[in-house]
Each structure stands twice: as C-alpha cells, then as structure tokens.
Amino acid sequence: MSITHLLPGRLGFGTAPLGNMFRAIPDEEAAATVAAAWDQGIRYFDTAPFYGAGLSEIRLGDVLAEHPRDDYVLSTKVGRVVLDETEDPAARDLGEKGGLFEHGRPNKMVNDYTADATLRSIEDSLKRLRTDRLDIVWVHDVAQDFYGDEWLAAYESARTGAFRVLTRLREEGVIKAWGLGVNRVEPLELTLDLDEPRPDAFLLAGRYTLLDHDRALQRLLPAAAERDVDLVVGGPYSSGILAGGAHFEYQKAPAEIVTKVERIKTLAQQHSIGIKAAALQFALAHPATAAAIPGATRPSRIAEDLAALDEKVPAAFWTALREEKLISADAPVPTA
C-alpha cells in the first residue's frame, strides 16, 4: 500500500495556482508554466476539480495532451462536482478558504462524496484532462477547514461512498492508488484507524512544513509509516510565505508567522542558503514522505524548485533551527 513505485521522482507539480488562485492568470502563462515543468523533467502532476471549478484540470490537460500518457503520473480529486450552471465565484462558501478561487470559472460546484458523485467526478475530470485514465485519486477536503463542526458528517459520507468506490476501482485496475487530500491531520488519523478500506497514500497540504509540523509528527507520520501509507506533501512553502510571498494558509500571513519566517530567513542567510531549499528539503526529510508538490504560476519558479531540491544545506543550519526552537527536536532533517 505505497505509491513510491508509481512516482517518477520526489518533486511533482501542484496545479492549484493554475485555477486562478489569488489572481487571474493568462492562459499563455499557465501553459508556459506547465511546459516548463515538463521540459525540466517533472513527470508527476496533481490537480482537482475544485481548483477554479475545473480550470486547473483544463489547463493542465491541454499541455499534457501533447505528450504520451505513459510518460507521466497524474492525480486529481473527488468530492466536488462541477456543474454547467453558473454562480458568482467570489460568493462561494469555502469555509476558511473564502475567496480563494474568485477568479476561477463561474461554474457552480456541489460538495458530494457519495458513490455516484465520485464516479461522475472522475468521468468529468477525464474529459477536462483530455486523458483516458488517472493514476491516483484523492478524496478532497473532508476536514474542519471546509466543513467546521460538520466535518465528521462529510467524512462519513466519503467513507461509505468515495472510499469504497475508489477501493473497487483500484482492485479493478482502473486506478493505481487512492487516498485523502486534505489540509488537516485528523481525517488522516481517523482513516488509519479503520480496518477497511485501506488507502495507499495521503496528500497533506500545509501540515508538514517548516512552519507547522508538530501535530503531524506526534501520531500521523509514525502511524502512516507503520502501515506503509506514503505522504505527499502539498504546500511545502506554506501558501507562499516560505517562498517570498505574503500568504499563509491561503490568506494574508499574520504577524507572528511573518516574524517566524524572518527568523528562519536570518539563519538561512547566515548559512548562505535559500529559504526555499530549507523548506523543500525539510518536508522531504521524513521517511514517510514520498514527494512534495509545490505549485507555481510562472515558468521561472520550476527552475527555482529544482535548484532548491539540489542545494547543499549544511548540518549546522538544522542544528541552529533546533536550538532556536524553530523546528521540533523530533523532526528528521536531511543528512549530507
């Protein structure tokens, strides 16, 4: 129950920004970014119907359609069905992520984790992605940040609907793997406690980063490693604040986060390394982590990510982070 054999490398491309997250991105810029990822060797791409009401899938599919399907690994998500009818994207109720895709397509989205909706979602994604198959399917956002106190009801709907459908599709060879794609650790801990069904991996965004990793370290990652369930790290730059941006948790970063990032930047400068290298390599250092999938909307960002992956980070830098209590004493760090 692992996906390491499926993934072509430790760095993939998260395409949430291609759904016009935070800003309206020209089609040409989006296409050039995907093309840059391909040209520089990226072969794992992750997307979702949620990202701009299908916009990310459409843009990704337009570029990947130019390449042989066997040459890349593709994952998308279920849990939201995109309709033909329209609505105001800025007025959607997205829980803690309000306004995230206000520049996306106006198509109405319906939250639905039932078996029928799961099958429809996959069928629709295949059309938007212009492909005949998916490699990995994630059950999207069954967590507190979208459903508040009602998240367990959403989770139960997914457990009896999407989980079972995806297990059957995996057994039939229609997909190669499935899991949950969320921004909170609790749904993943709950899933690991189930006798059945058994996921192959989890996509966890924002909860195993330089800025936020204590909770994942305590129980989730040891339990996942014990059960051979891999972790794909989404948002290794914490929505951009660790890559020179102003966002944390998809909103403007609060003062305490800005201060913490400045402390990390100072240490990085003292050791002559980039903060992106520190963030990316930290996320990949845990034995349970199979890959990280930073997002990008500009072609130049791809080269930066690849350089950050290869940059040499001295052991003294990690020691300094621990001494200043900027990372957990229990967090694995890269070794030379």
Secondary structure, 3 states (H helix, E strand, C coil): CCCCCCCCCCECEECHHHHCCCCCCCHHHHHHHHHHHHHCCCCEEECCCCCCCCHHHHHHHHHHCCCCHHHCEEEEEECEEEEEEECCHHHCCCHHHCCCCCCCCCEEEEECCCHHHHHHHHHHHHHHHCCCCCCEEEEECCCHHHHHHHHHHHHHHHHHCHHHHHHHHHHCCCCCEEEEEECCCHHHHHHHCCCCCCCCEEEEECCCCCCCCHHHHHHHHHHHHHCCCEEEEECCCHHHHHHCCCEECCEECCHHHHHHHHHHHHHHHHCCCCHHHHHHHHHHHCCCEEEEECECCCHHHHHHHHHHHHCCCCHHHHHHHHHCCCCCCCCCCCCC
